[in-house]
Amino acid sequence: MPKSQLKKQAVESPEVEEKDSLKGTFISVMLIGGFIIITWIGVWALYLYR
Amino acid sequence: MNMHKYEKIWLLFGTATLLVFLTVVGISAFYMGNQPPSCAVTLNPEKVHETAPFDEPGLKQLGDNEYQLTIVASAFNFDVGNNEKLIQIPKGATVHFNVTTTDVVHGFELAGTNVNMMLEPGYISTYTNTFKNTGKFTLVCNEYCGAGHHLMAATIEVIE
């Protein structure tokens, strides 16, 4: 029956997502964030000093 | 909605950064008075040399350490009021730049300072700058304006 099959899938999928490690993604995204902040402060300091 | 813990941290971090950046820009603009160049005033580009203050380009003292610098740009020259193309400004002076062009679009960049604007025929470009550091600064055209573009230059010297 198609109805029961759908129900089974919905229960299974979040469990699979939870198992993936996102540590590497988090670190790389934070590194990009840090780079953006450093360059922004650099340009800002240059503007104020001049 | 099921959201990963790291994703929540990242979103919070991104939003906080954006708020900090906007606050800094807001304080700079409304409290410290840092404004971009303005070109709100118009004039007839064919009658620049007859229109005040462009009939007499050069440095004019307005008050205590406050000056108005009027410059007329044209292909391929910056008319600063003298043949040496040299303007001397005392350190710490506030200078109101008043610039226009008689022909095509020119750039107006005082290399090494925050003075950087575009000159369009028919518009008066203005910018106010306080010279905190001494030195010799070269005024260049940074918008390609024709065959003599690289010859357009003048010098502004900030002295003690």
N, CA and C atoms of all chains as a GROMACS GRO file, in nm:
protein
  630
    1MET      N    1   0.084  -0.120   0.000
    1MET     CA    2   0.000   0.000   0.000
    1MET      C    3   0.088   0.126   0.000
    2PRO      N    4   0.059   0.223  -0.082
    2PRO     CA    5   0.148   0.341  -0.090
    2PRO      C    6   0.148   0.425   0.036
    3LYS      N    7   0.040   0.424   0.112
    3LYS     CA    8   0.031   0.508   0.231
    3LYS      C    9   0.134   0.471   0.338
    4SER      N   10   0.148   0.346   0.364
    4SER     CA   11   0.240   0.302   0.468
    4SER      C   12   0.387   0.326   0.426
    5GLN      N   13   0.414   0.318   0.298
    5GLN     CA   14   0.550   0.339   0.248
    5GLN      C   15   0.597   0.484   0.276
    6LEU      N   16   0.508   0.577   0.253
    6LEU     CA   17   0.539   0.718   0.277
    6LEU      C   18   0.573   0.744   0.423
    7LYS      N   19   0.496   0.683   0.510
    7LYS     CA   20   0.513   0.702   0.653
    7LYS      C   21   0.651   0.653   0.698
    8LYS      N   22   0.692   0.542   0.640
    8LYS     CA   23   0.820   0.481   0.677
    8LYS      C   24   0.938   0.573   0.638
    9GLN      N   25   0.928   0.631   0.519
    9GLN     CA   26   1.034   0.720   0.469
    9GLN      C   27   1.051   0.843   0.557
   10ALA      N   28   0.940   0.902   0.598
   10ALA     CA   29   0.945   1.025   0.677
   10ALA      C   30   1.013   1.005   0.810
   11VAL      N   31   1.003   0.889   0.865
   11VAL     CA   32   1.065   0.860   0.994
   11VAL      C   33   1.215   0.841   0.977
   12GLU      N   34   1.254   0.782   0.867
   12GLU     CA   35   1.394   0.745   0.849
   12GLU      C   36   1.486   0.864   0.814
   13SER      N   37   1.438   0.956   0.731
   13SER     CA   38   1.529   1.057   0.676
   13SER      C   39   1.599   1.150   0.777
   14PRO      N   40   1.535   1.203   0.882
   14PRO     CA   41   1.609   1.293   0.971
   14PRO      C   42   1.722   1.222   1.044
   15GLU      N   43   1.706   1.093   1.067
   15GLU     CA   44   1.809   1.015   1.136
   15GLU      C   45   1.938   1.012   1.055
   16VAL      N   46   1.927   1.002   0.924
   16VAL     CA   47   2.043   0.995   0.835
   16VAL      C   48   2.118   1.129   0.838
   17GLU      N   49   2.043   1.242   0.832
   17GLU     CA   50   2.103   1.376   0.834
   17GLU      C   51   2.182   1.400   0.962
   18GLU      N   52   2.129   1.355   1.073
   18GLU     CA   53   2.191   1.379   1.204
   18GLU      C   54   2.329   1.314   1.214
   19LYS      N   55   2.348   1.207   1.140
   19LYS     CA   56   2.474   1.133   1.149
   19LYS      C   57   2.588   1.202   1.077
   20ASP      N   58   2.557   1.290   0.978
   20ASP     CA   59   2.663   1.356   0.901
   20ASP      C   60   2.739   1.453   0.990
   21SER      N   61   2.873   1.450   0.982
   21SER     CA   62   2.953   1.544   1.059
   21SER      C   63   2.970   1.673   0.980
   22LEU      N   64   2.937   1.786   1.041
   22LEU     CA   65   2.947   1.916   0.974
   22LEU      C   66   3.060   2.000   1.032
   23LYS      N   67   3.150   1.935   1.104
   23LYS     CA   68   3.259   2.006   1.170
   23LYS      C   69   3.349   2.077   1.070
   24GLY      N   70   3.385   2.006   0.964
   24GLY     CA   71   3.473   2.064   0.861
   24GLY      C   72   3.407   2.182   0.792
   25THR      N   73   3.278   2.167   0.760
   25THR     CA   74   3.201   2.275   0.698
   25THR      C   75   3.198   2.397   0.788
   26PHE      N   76   3.175   2.372   0.917
   26PHE     CA   77   3.165   2.481   1.014
   26PHE      C   78   3.298   2.557   1.024
   27ILE      N   79   3.408   2.481   1.032
   27ILE     CA   80   3.540   2.545   1.044
   27ILE      C   81   3.571   2.629   0.920
   28SER      N   82   3.546   2.573   0.801
   28SER     CA   83   3.579   2.647   0.678
   28SER      C   84   3.492   2.772   0.662
   29VAL      N   85   3.365   2.760   0.702
   29VAL     CA   86   3.274   2.874   0.689
   29VAL      C   87   3.314   2.984   0.790
   30MET      N   88   3.364   2.944   0.908
   30MET     CA   89   3.412   3.040   1.007
   30MET      C   90   3.541   3.108   0.960
   31LEU      N   91   3.626   3.033   0.890
   31LEU     CA   92   3.750   3.090   0.836
   31LEU      C   93   3.716   3.198   0.734
   32ILE      N   94   3.617   3.173   0.647
   32ILE     CA   95   3.575   3.274   0.548
   32ILE      C   96   3.519   3.396   0.620
   33GLY      N   97   3.438   3.370   0.725
   33GLY     CA   98   3.382   3.479   0.804
   33GLY      C   99   3.492   3.565   0.866
   34GLY      N  100   3.593   3.499   0.922
   34GLY     CA  101   3.707   3.569   0.982
   34GLY      C  102   3.781   3.652   0.879
   35PHE      N  103   3.799   3.596   0.760
   35PHE     CA  104   3.868   3.667   0.651
   35PHE      C  105   3.790   3.794   0.612
   36ILE      N  106   3.658   3.782   0.601
   36ILE     CA  107   3.573   3.897   0.564
   36ILE      C  108   3.585   4.006   0.671
   37ILE      N  109   3.583   3.967   0.799
   37ILE     CA  110   3.592   4.065   0.908
   37ILE      C  111   3.728   4.136   0.906
   38ILE      N  112   3.836   4.059   0.888
   38ILE     CA  113   3.971   4.118   0.887
   38ILE      C  114   3.986   4.217   0.771
   39THR      N  115   3.941   4.180   0.650
   39THR     CA  116   3.954   4.271   0.535
   39THR      C  117   3.866   4.395   0.554
   40TRP      N  118   3.747   4.377   0.612
   40TRP     CA  119   3.657   4.491   0.635
   40TRP      C  120   3.722   4.589   0.731
   41ILE      N  121   3.778   4.539   0.842
   41ILE     CA  122   3.844   4.625   0.941
   41ILE      C  123   3.967   4.693   0.877
   42GLY      N  124   4.039   4.619   0.792
   42GLY     CA  125   4.156   4.674   0.724
   42GLY      C  126   4.121   4.794   0.638
   43VAL      N  127   4.019   4.782   0.558
   43VAL     CA  128   3.976   4.891   0.469
   43VAL      C  129   3.924   5.008   0.552
   44TRP      N  130   3.850   4.978   0.656
   44TRP     CA  131   3.793   5.080   0.744
   44TRP      C  132   3.904   5.161   0.814
   45ALA      N  133   4.006   5.090   0.864
   45ALA     CA  134   4.119   5.155   0.931
   45ALA      C  135   4.193   5.246   0.833
   46LEU      N  136   4.212   5.198   0.712
   46LEU     CA  137   4.280   5.276   0.607
   46LEU      C  138   4.202   5.404   0.580
   47TYR      N  139   4.070   5.393   0.573
   47TYR     CA  140   3.983   5.509   0.548
   47TYR      C  141   3.995   5.610   0.662
   48LEU      N  142   3.994   5.563   0.786
   48LEU     CA  143   4.002   5.655   0.901
   48LEU      C  144   4.139   5.719   0.912
   49TYR      N  145   4.246   5.643   0.885
   49TYR     CA  146   4.382   5.696   0.899
   49TYR      C  147   4.409   5.804   0.796
   50ARG      N  148   4.359   5.787   0.675
   50ARG     CA  149   4.384   5.884   0.569
   50ARG      C  150   4.304   6.009   0.592
   51MET      N  151   1.113   2.303   1.234
   51MET     CA  152   1.219   2.281   1.135
   51MET      C  153   1.343   2.225   1.206
   52ASN      N  154   1.398   2.123   1.148
   52ASN     CA  155   1.518   2.065   1.207
   52ASN      C  156   1.643   2.135   1.154
   53MET      N  157   1.711   2.208   1.241
   53MET     CA  158   1.831   2.281   1.198
   53MET      C  159   1.951   2.236   1.280
   54HIS      N  160   2.061   2.218   1.212
   54HIS     CA  161   2.182   2.172   1.279
   54HIS      C  162   2.235   2.280   1.374
   55LYS      N  163   2.298   2.237   1.481
   55LYS     CA  164   2.351   2.330   1.582
   55LYS      C  165   2.452   2.428   1.520
   56TYR      N  166   2.540   2.376   1.436
   56TYR     CA  167   2.643   2.459   1.372
   56TYR      C  168   2.580   2.566   1.282
   57GLU      N  169   2.472   2.524   1.214
   57GLU     CA  170   2.403   2.617   1.123
   57GLU      C  171   2.343   2.734   1.201
   58LYS      N  172   2.291   2.703   1.320
   58LYS     CA  173   2.233   2.807   1.406
   58LYS      C  174   2.343   2.905   1.450
   59ILE      N  175   2.458   2.850   1.490
   59ILE     CA  176   2.570   2.935   1.533
   59ILE      C  177   2.614   3.026   1.418
   60TRP      N  178   2.625   2.967   1.299
   60TRP     CA  179   2.670   3.043   1.183
   60TRP      C  180   2.573   3.157   1.146
   61LEU      N  181   2.443   3.125   1.150
   61LEU     CA  182   2.342   3.227   1.117
   61LEU      C  183   2.346   3.342   1.217
   62LEU      N  184   2.362   3.306   1.345
   62LEU     CA  185   2.369   3.406   1.451
   62LEU      C  186   2.493   3.495   1.431
   63PHE      N  187   2.605   3.431   1.400
   63PHE     CA  188   2.732   3.500   1.377
   63PHE      C  189   2.721   3.596   1.258
   64GLY      N  190   2.660   3.549   1.148
   64GLY     CA  191   2.642   3.631   1.028
   64GLY      C  192   2.554   3.752   1.054
   65THR      N  193   2.444   3.730   1.126
   65THR     CA  194   2.351   3.840   1.156
   65THR      C  195   2.418   3.942   1.248
   66ALA      N  196   2.491   3.894   1.349
   66ALA     CA  197   2.560   3.984   1.443
   66ALA      C  198   2.664   4.068   1.368
   67THR      N  199   2.740   4.005   1.279
   67THR     CA  200   2.842   4.077   1.201
   67THR      C  201   2.779   4.187   1.118
   68LEU      N  202   2.668   4.153   1.052
   68LEU     CA  203   2.598   4.251   0.969
   68LEU      C  204   2.552   4.370   1.052
   69LEU      N  205   2.497   4.342   1.172
   69LEU     CA  206   2.450   4.449   1.260
   69LEU      C  207   2.566   4.539   1.305
   70VAL      N  208   2.681   4.476   1.338
   70VAL     CA  209   2.798   4.554   1.381
   70VAL      C  210   2.846   4.644   1.266
   71PHE      N  211   2.856   4.588   1.145
   71PHE     CA  212   2.900   4.666   1.029
   71PHE      C  213   2.807   4.785   1.004
   72LEU      N  214   2.677   4.760   1.006
   72LEU     CA  215   2.579   4.868   0.981
   72LEU      C  216   2.586   4.976   1.089
   73THR      N  217   2.605   4.932   1.216
   73THR     CA  218   2.614   5.030   1.325
   73THR      C  219   2.737   5.118   1.306
   74VAL      N  220   2.850   5.058   1.272
   74VAL     CA  221   2.974   5.133   1.252
   74VAL      C  222   2.956   5.234   1.138
   75VAL      N  223   2.898   5.191   1.027
   75VAL     CA  224   2.877   5.280   0.912
   75VAL      C  225   2.780   5.393   0.951
   76GLY      N  226   2.676   5.359   1.028
   76GLY     CA  227   2.578   5.458   1.073
   76GLY      C  228   2.641   5.564   1.163
   77ILE      N  229   2.720   5.521   1.262
   77ILE     CA  230   2.788   5.615   1.353
   77ILE      C  231   2.883   5.703   1.274
   78SER      N  232   2.955   5.641   1.180
   78SER     CA  233   3.051   5.715   1.097
   78SER      C  234   2.981   5.824   1.015
   79ALA      N  235   2.866   5.792   0.959
   79ALA     CA  236   2.796   5.886   0.871
   79ALA      C  237   2.725   5.996   0.950
   80PHE      N  238   2.652   5.958   1.056
   80PHE     CA  239   2.566   6.057   1.123
   80PHE      C  240   2.630   6.122   1.245
   81TYR      N  241   2.726   6.054   1.310
   81TYR     CA  242   2.790   6.114   1.427
   81TYR      C  243   2.924   6.178   1.389
   82MET      N  244   3.006   6.105   1.310
   82MET     CA  245   3.137   6.158   1.273
   82MET      C  246   3.132   6.245   1.148
   83GLY      N  247   3.022   6.241   1.075
   83GLY     CA  248   3.004   6.327   0.959
   83GLY      C  249   3.077   6.283   0.834
   84ASN      N  250   3.114   6.156   0.825
   84ASN     CA  251   3.180   6.106   0.703
   84ASN      C  252   3.075   6.086   0.593
   85GLN      N  253   3.087   6.165   0.488
   85GLN     CA  254   2.988   6.159   0.379
   85GLN      C  255   3.057   6.133   0.246
   86PRO      N  256   2.990   6.065   0.154
   86PRO     CA  257   3.049   6.044   0.022
   86PRO      C  258   3.047   6.175  -0.058
   87PRO      N  259   3.125   6.184  -0.168
   87PRO     CA  260   3.122   6.306  -0.249
   87PRO      C  261   2.982   6.334  -0.300
   88SER      N  262   2.950   6.463  -0.314
   88SER     CA  263   2.817   6.502  -0.360
   88SER      C  264   2.827   6.567  -0.498
   89CYS      N  265   2.725   6.550  -0.580
   89CYS     CA  266   2.722   6.621  -0.708
   89CYS      C  267   2.578   6.668  -0.730
   90ALA      N  268   2.521   6.734  -0.627
   90ALA     CA  269   2.381   6.773  -0.630
   90ALA      C  270   2.358   6.904  -0.704
   91VAL      N  271   2.464   6.985  -0.718
   91VAL     CA  272   2.448   7.117  -0.780
   91VAL      C  273   2.486   7.110  -0.928
   92THR      N  274   2.406   7.173  -1.013
   92THR     CA  275   2.435   7.172  -1.156
   92THR      C  276   2.478   7.311  -1.204
   93LEU      N  277   2.543   7.314  -1.320
   93LEU     CA  278   2.577   7.440  -1.385
   93LEU      C  279   2.583   7.415  -1.534
   94ASN      N  280   2.585   7.525  -1.613
   94ASN     CA  281   2.594   7.511  -1.758
   94ASN      C  282   2.739   7.477  -1.795
   95PRO      N  283   2.766   7.358  -1.849
   95PRO     CA  284   2.905   7.318  -1.876
   95PRO      C  285   2.972   7.405  -1.982
   96GLU      N  286   2.895   7.476  -2.062
   96GLU     CA  287   2.955   7.563  -2.164
   96GLU      C  288   2.997   7.699  -2.107
   97LYS      N  289   2.948   7.730  -1.986
   97LYS     CA  290   2.980   7.860  -1.926
   97LYS      C  291   3.054   7.844  -1.793
   98VAL      N  292   3.135   7.738  -1.782
   98VAL     CA  293   3.208   7.712  -1.657
   98VAL      C  294   3.300   7.828  -1.621
   99HIS      N  295   3.375   7.879  -1.721
   99HIS     CA  296   3.475   7.983  -1.693
   99HIS      C  297   3.412   8.118  -1.656
  100GLU      N  298   3.282   8.136  -1.685
  100GLU     CA  299   3.216   8.263  -1.647
  100GLU      C  300   3.138   8.248  -1.516
  101THR      N  301   3.122   8.122  -1.470
  101THR     CA  302   3.040   8.097  -1.351
  101THR      C  303   3.128   8.097  -1.226
  102ALA      N  304   3.085   8.174  -1.124
  102ALA     CA  305   3.156   8.173  -0.996
  102ALA      C  306   3.128   8.041  -0.925
  103PRO      N  307   3.224   7.981  -0.854
  103PRO     CA  308   3.361   8.029  -0.830
  103PRO      C  309   3.462   7.982  -0.936
  104PHE      N  310   3.413   7.920  -1.043
  104PHE     CA  311   3.505   7.858  -1.140
  104PHE      C  312   3.574   7.959  -1.232
  105ASP      N  313   3.530   8.090  -1.225
  105ASP     CA  314   3.599   8.193  -1.301
  105ASP      C  315   3.735   8.225  -1.238
  106GLU      N  316   3.751   8.187  -1.110
  106GLU     CA  317   3.878   8.210  -1.040
  106GLU      C  318   3.920   8.083  -0.965
  107PRO      N  319   3.976   7.984  -1.034
  107PRO     CA  320   4.015   7.860  -0.965
  107PRO      C  321   4.131   7.885  -0.869
  108GLY      N  322   4.142   7.802  -0.769
  108GLY     CA  323   4.252   7.813  -0.672
  108GLY      C  324   4.205   7.797  -0.529
  109LEU      N  325   4.300   7.820  -0.438
  109LEU     CA  326   4.274   7.803  -0.296
  109LEU      C  327   4.228   7.935  -0.234
  110LYS      N  328   4.120   7.930  -0.158
  110LYS     CA  329   4.068   8.050  -0.093
  110LYS      C  330   4.045   8.019   0.054
  111GLN      N  331   4.095   8.108   0.142
  111GLN     CA  332   4.077   8.084   0.286
  111GLN      C  333   3.938   8.130   0.328
  112LEU      N  334   3.866   8.042   0.397
  112LEU     CA  335   3.730   8.075   0.441
  112LEU      C  336   3.727   8.116   0.587
  113GLY      N  337   3.816   8.054   0.665
  113GLY     CA  338   3.815   8.081   0.809
  113GLY      C  339   3.943   8.029   0.871
  114ASP      N  340   3.938   8.004   1.001
  114ASP     CA  341   4.055   7.955   1.070
  114ASP      C  342   4.083   7.810   1.028
  115ASN      N  343   4.189   7.795   0.948
  115ASN     CA  344   4.230   7.663   0.898
  115ASN      C  345   4.121   7.594   0.815
  116GLU      N  346   4.042   7.676   0.746
  116GLU     CA  347   3.937   7.623   0.660
  116GLU      C  348   3.949   7.687   0.522
  117TYR      N  349   3.952   7.605   0.420
  117TYR     CA  350   3.976   7.655   0.285
  117TYR      C  351   3.874   7.601   0.187
  118GLN      N  352   3.861   7.675   0.075
  118GLN     CA  353   3.784   7.623  -0.037
  118GLN      C  354   3.879   7.611  -0.156
  119LEU      N  355   3.886   7.492  -0.213
  119LEU     CA  356   3.974   7.470  -0.328
  119LEU      C  357   3.888   7.447  -0.452
  120THR      N  358   3.897   7.542  -0.545
  120THR     CA  359   3.818   7.534  -0.668
  120THR      C  360   3.909   7.490  -0.782
  121ILE      N  361   3.868   7.385  -0.851
  121ILE     CA  362   3.949   7.331  -0.960
  121ILE      C  363   3.859   7.306  -1.082
  122VAL      N  364   3.909   7.344  -1.201
  122VAL     CA  365   3.836   7.317  -1.325
  122VAL      C  366   3.914   7.212  -1.404
  123ALA      N  367   3.851   7.100  -1.430
  123ALA     CA  368   3.916   6.994  -1.507
  123ALA      C  369   3.870   7.002  -1.652
  124SER      N  370   3.964   6.978  -1.744
  124SER     CA  371   3.930   6.973  -1.886
  124SER      C  372   4.032   6.882  -1.953
  125ALA      N  373   4.004   6.840  -2.074
  125ALA     CA  374   4.098   6.751  -2.143
  125ALA      C  375   4.219   6.836  -2.185
  126PHE      N  376   4.338   6.818  -2.138
  126PHE     CA  377   4.384   6.721  -2.038
  126PHE      C  378   4.459   6.798  -1.932
  127ASN      N  379   4.385   6.865  -1.846
  127ASN     CA  380   4.444   6.957  -1.750
  127ASN      C  381   4.357   6.975  -1.626
  128PHE      N  382   4.425   6.997  -1.512
  128PHE     CA  383   4.355   7.040  -1.391
  128PHE      C  384   4.394   7.186  -1.368
  129ASP      N  385   4.301   7.278  -1.383
  129ASP     CA  386   4.330   7.418  -1.359
  129ASP      C  387   4.313   7.446  -1.210
  130VAL      N  388   4.429   7.458  -1.139
  130VAL     CA  389   4.425   7.483  -0.994
  130VAL      C  390   4.453   7.629  -0.962
  131GLY      N  391   4.466   7.712  -1.065
  131GLY     CA  392   4.485   7.855  -1.044
  131GLY      C  393   4.627   7.904  -1.064
  132ASN      N  394   4.723   7.814  -1.084
  132ASN     CA  395   4.860   7.857  -1.114
  132ASN      C  396   4.925   7.763  -1.215
  133ASN      N  397   5.033   7.814  -1.280
  133ASN     CA  398   5.098   7.735  -1.386
  133ASN      C  399   5.182   7.619  -1.332
  134GLU      N  400   5.225   7.631  -1.205
  134GLU     CA  401   5.308   7.524  -1.146
  134GLU      C  402   5.221   7.403  -1.111
  135LYS      N  403   5.092   7.422  -1.112
  135LYS     CA  404   4.995   7.319  -1.074
  135LYS      C  405   5.029   7.262  -0.936
  136LEU      N  406   5.052   7.356  -0.843
  136LEU     CA  407   5.087   7.316  -0.707
  136LEU      C  408   5.003   7.396  -0.607
  137ILE      N  409   4.944   7.324  -0.513
  137ILE     CA  410   4.866   7.388  -0.408
  137ILE      C  411   4.927   7.347  -0.274
  138GLN      N  412   4.950   7.446  -0.187
  138GLN     CA  413   5.006   7.417  -0.055
  138GLN      C  414   4.902   7.440   0.053
  139ILE      N  415   4.885   7.341   0.137
  139ILE     CA  416   4.782   7.345   0.241
  139ILE      C  417   4.849   7.316   0.376
  140PRO      N  418   4.819   7.396   0.480
  140PRO     CA  419   4.877   7.365   0.612
  140PRO      C  420   4.814   7.239   0.671
  141LYS      N  421   4.896   7.166   0.749
  141LYS     CA  422   4.851   7.041   0.811
  141LYS      C  423   4.732   7.067   0.904
  142GLY      N  424   4.634   6.980   0.900
  142GLY     CA  425   4.518   6.992   0.989
  142GLY      C  426   4.406   7.077   0.932
  143ALA      N  427   4.429   7.133   0.810
  143ALA     CA  428   4.328   7.220   0.750
  143ALA      C  429   4.211   7.140   0.693
  144THR      N  430   4.093   7.200   0.701
  144THR     CA  431   3.975   7.141   0.639
  144THR      C  432   3.956   7.207   0.503
  145VAL      N  433   3.952   7.126   0.399
  145VAL     CA  434   3.944   7.180   0.263
  145VAL      C  435   3.814   7.132   0.198
  146HIS      N  436   3.738   7.230   0.147
  146HIS     CA  437   3.617   7.197   0.072
  146HIS      C  438   3.652   7.197  -0.076
  147PHE      N  439   3.653   7.081  -0.137
  147PHE     CA  440   3.683   7.070  -0.281
  147PHE      C  441   3.557   7.103  -0.361
  148ASN      N  442   3.577   7.188  -0.462
  148ASN     CA  443   3.468   7.233  -0.547
  148ASN      C  444   3.517   7.214  -0.690
  149VAL      N  445   3.474   7.112  -0.757
  149VAL     CA  446   3.535   7.078  -0.885
  149VAL      C  447   3.429   7.052  -0.992
  150THR      N  448   3.460   7.091  -1.115
  150THR     CA  449   3.372   7.057  -1.227
  150THR      C  450   3.457   7.034  -1.353
  151THR      N  451   3.394   6.986  -1.458
  151THR     CA  452   3.464   6.961  -1.583
  151THR      C  453   3.394   7.038  -1.695
  152THR      N  454   3.474   7.081  -1.794
  152THR     CA  455   3.416   7.158  -1.904
  152THR      C  456   3.378   7.071  -2.022
  153ASP      N  457   3.433   6.950  -2.030
  153ASP     CA  458   3.407   6.868  -2.148
  153ASP      C  459   3.351   6.728  -2.118
  154VAL      N  460   3.441   6.634  -2.093
  154VAL     CA  461   3.396   6.495  -2.075
  154VAL      C  462   3.406   6.453  -1.928
  155VAL      N  463   3.374   6.329  -1.901
  155VAL     CA  464   3.384   6.276  -1.765
  155VAL      C  465   3.532   6.259  -1.730
  156HIS      N  466   3.572   6.313  -1.614
  156HIS     CA  467   3.708   6.296  -1.564
  156HIS      C  468   3.702   6.236  -1.425
  157GLY      N  469   3.815   6.180  -1.383
  157GLY     CA  470   3.827   6.132  -1.246
  157GLY      C  471   3.901   6.236  -1.165
  158PHE      N  472   3.884   6.231  -1.034
  158PHE     CA  473   3.950   6.326  -0.946
  158PHE      C  474   3.997   6.250  -0.823
  159GLU      N  475   4.121   6.203  -0.828
  159GLU     CA  476   4.172   6.124  -0.717
  159GLU      C  477   4.300   6.185  -0.663
  160LEU      N  478   4.298   6.216  -0.534
  160LEU     CA  479   4.417   6.264  -0.467
  160LEU      C  480   4.480   6.140  -0.403
  161ALA      N  481   4.575   6.080  -0.476
  161ALA     CA  482   4.630   5.951  -0.437
  161ALA      C  483   4.686   5.953  -0.295
  162GLY      N  484   4.647   5.857  -0.214
  162GLY     CA  485   4.694   5.847  -0.076
  162GLY      C  486   4.602   5.915   0.024
  163THR      N  487   4.492   5.974  -0.024
  163THR     CA  488   4.394   6.035   0.066
  163THR      C  489   4.255   5.980   0.032
  164ASN      N  490   4.154   6.025   0.107
  164ASN     CA  491   4.018   5.978   0.079
  164ASN      C  492   3.949   6.060  -0.030
  165VAL      N  493   4.019   6.160  -0.085
  165VAL     CA  494   3.957   6.243  -0.190
  165VAL      C  495   3.956   6.163  -0.320
  166ASN      N  496   3.838   6.125  -0.364
  166ASN     CA  497   3.825   6.044  -0.484
  166ASN      C  498   3.682   6.058  -0.535
  167MET      N  499   3.666   6.127  -0.647
  167MET     CA  500   3.530   6.144  -0.699
  167MET      C  501   3.528   6.149  -0.852
  168MET      N  502   3.409   6.145  -0.907
  168MET     CA  503   3.392   6.149  -1.052
  168MET      C  504   3.341   6.288  -1.090
  169LEU      N  505   3.397   6.342  -1.199
  169LEU     CA  506   3.352   6.473  -1.246
  169LEU      C  507   3.270   6.453  -1.373
  170GLU      N  508   3.148   6.507  -1.373
  170GLU     CA  509   3.062   6.494  -1.491
  170GLU      C  510   3.029   6.633  -1.541
  171PRO      N  511   3.032   6.655  -1.674
  171PRO     CA  512   2.998   6.787  -1.726
  171PRO      C  513   2.856   6.827  -1.684
  172GLY      N  514   2.843   6.951  -1.635
  172GLY     CA  515   2.712   6.999  -1.592
  172GLY      C  516   2.687   6.984  -1.443
  173TYR      N  517   2.779   6.916  -1.371
  173TYR     CA  518   2.762   6.895  -1.228
  173TYR      C  519   2.882   6.948  -1.150
  174ILE      N  520   2.857   6.997  -1.030
  174ILE     CA  521   2.966   7.040  -0.942
  174ILE      C  522   2.988   6.930  -0.839
  175SER      N  523   3.108   6.873  -0.841
  175SER     CA  524   3.140   6.767  -0.746
  175SER      C  525   3.206   6.829  -0.623
  176THR      N  526   3.156   6.796  -0.505
  176THR     CA  527   3.211   6.852  -0.383
  176THR      C  528   3.248   6.743  -0.285
  177TYR      N  529   3.353   6.770  -0.207
  177TYR     CA  530   3.396   6.677  -0.103
  177TYR      C  531   3.474   6.756   0.001
  178THR      N  532   3.452   6.726   0.127
  178THR     CA  533   3.524   6.796   0.234
  178THR      C  534   3.622   6.699   0.298
  179ASN      N  535   3.748   6.742   0.309
  179ASN     CA  536   3.851   6.655   0.366
  179ASN      C  537   3.938   6.733   0.463
  180THR      N  538   3.975   6.670   0.573
  180THR     CA  539   4.070   6.730   0.668
  180THR      C  540   4.203   6.658   0.650
  181PHE      N  541   4.308   6.738   0.624
  181PHE     CA  542   4.440   6.678   0.599
  181PHE      C  543   4.514   6.658   0.730
  182LYS      N  544   4.516   6.532   0.776
  182LYS     CA  545   4.577   6.500   0.905
  182LYS      C  546   4.727   6.474   0.893
  183ASN      N  547   4.771   6.433   0.773
  183ASN     CA  548   4.912   6.396   0.754
  183ASN      C  549   4.979   6.488   0.652
  184THR      N  550   5.107   6.519   0.679
  184THR     CA  551   5.182   6.601   0.583
  184THR      C  552   5.231   6.512   0.469
  185GLY      N  553   5.266   6.578   0.357
  185GLY     CA  554   5.319   6.502   0.244
  185GLY      C  555   5.280   6.566   0.112
  186LYS      N  556   5.337   6.508   0.006
  186LYS     CA  557   5.307   6.555  -0.129
  186LYS      C  558   5.211   6.456  -0.192
  187PHE      N  559   5.094   6.503  -0.230
  187PHE     CA  560   4.995   6.412  -0.288
  187PHE      C  561   4.969   6.450  -0.433
  188THR      N  562   4.966   6.350  -0.517
  188THR     CA  563   4.944   6.375  -0.659
  188THR      C  564   4.796   6.361  -0.693
  189LEU      N  565   4.747   6.464  -0.762
  189LEU     CA  566   4.609   6.463  -0.807
  189LEU      C  567   4.607   6.402  -0.947
  190VAL      N  568   4.533   6.294  -0.964
  190VAL     CA  569   4.529   6.229  -1.095
  190VAL      C  570   4.386   6.211  -1.144
  191CYS      N  571   4.376   6.194  -1.276
  191CYS     CA  572   4.247   6.162  -1.338
  191CYS      C  573   4.240   6.010  -1.347
  192ASN      N  574   4.138   5.951  -1.288
  192ASN     CA  575   4.129   5.804  -1.291
  192ASN      C  576   4.012   5.752  -1.375
  193GLU      N  577   3.962   5.839  -1.464
  193GLU     CA  578   3.860   5.793  -1.560
  193GLU      C  579   3.920   5.819  -1.698
  194TYR      N  580   3.934   5.716  -1.779
  194TYR     CA  581   3.998   5.737  -1.908
  194TYR      C  582   3.920   5.841  -1.989
  195CYS      N  583   3.990   5.953  -2.025
  195CYS     CA  584   3.921   6.066  -2.087
  195CYS      C  585   3.971   6.099  -2.227
  196GLY      N  586   4.072   6.028  -2.275
  196GLY     CA  587   4.123   6.054  -2.410
  196GLY      C  588   4.273   6.033  -2.420
  197ALA      N  589   4.331   6.077  -2.532
  197ALA     CA  590   4.472   6.049  -2.562
  197ALA      C  591   4.568   6.107  -2.458
  198GLY      N  592   4.534   6.219  -2.395
  198GLY     CA  593   4.624   6.281  -2.298
  198GLY      C  594   4.589   6.252  -2.154
  199HIS      N  595   4.510   6.149  -2.133
  199HIS     CA  596   4.462   6.114  -1.999
  199HIS      C  597   4.575   6.104  -1.896
  200HIS      N  598   4.686   6.041  -1.935
  200HIS     CA  599   4.796   6.019  -1.842
  200HIS      C  600   4.873   6.148  -1.810
  201LEU      N  601   4.846   6.256  -1.884
  201LEU     CA  602   4.915   6.383  -1.859
  201LEU      C  603   4.841   6.469  -1.756
  202MET      N  604   4.719   6.432  -1.724
  202MET     CA  605   4.639   6.511  -1.629
  202MET      C  606   4.687   6.486  -1.487
  203ALA      N  607   4.754   6.586  -1.431
  203ALA     CA  608   4.801   6.571  -1.293
  203ALA      C  609   4.827   6.708  -1.231
  204ALA      N  610   4.821   6.715  -1.101
  204ALA     CA  611   4.858   6.834  -1.024
  204ALA      C  612   4.907   6.785  -0.889
  205THR      N  613   4.967   6.875  -0.811
  205THR     CA  614   5.022   6.833  -0.682
  205THR      C  615   4.960   6.914  -0.569
  206ILE      N  616   4.925   6.847  -0.463
  206ILE     CA  617   4.880   6.915  -0.342
  206ILE      C  618   4.976   6.878  -0.231
  207GLU      N  619   5.037   6.981  -0.173
  207GLU     CA  620   5.138   6.958  -0.070
  207GLU      C  621   5.082   7.000   0.065
  208VAL      N  622   5.085   6.909   0.160
  208VAL     CA  623   5.040   6.941   0.296
  208VAL      C  624   5.165   6.969   0.379
  209ILE      N  625   5.177   7.096   0.427
  209ILE     CA  626   5.298   7.137   0.498
  209ILE      C  627   5.269   7.163   0.646
  210GLU      N  628   5.375   7.162   0.727
  210GLU     CA  629   5.363   7.183   0.873
  210GLU      C  630   5.316   7.324   0.905
   0.00000   0.00000   0.00000
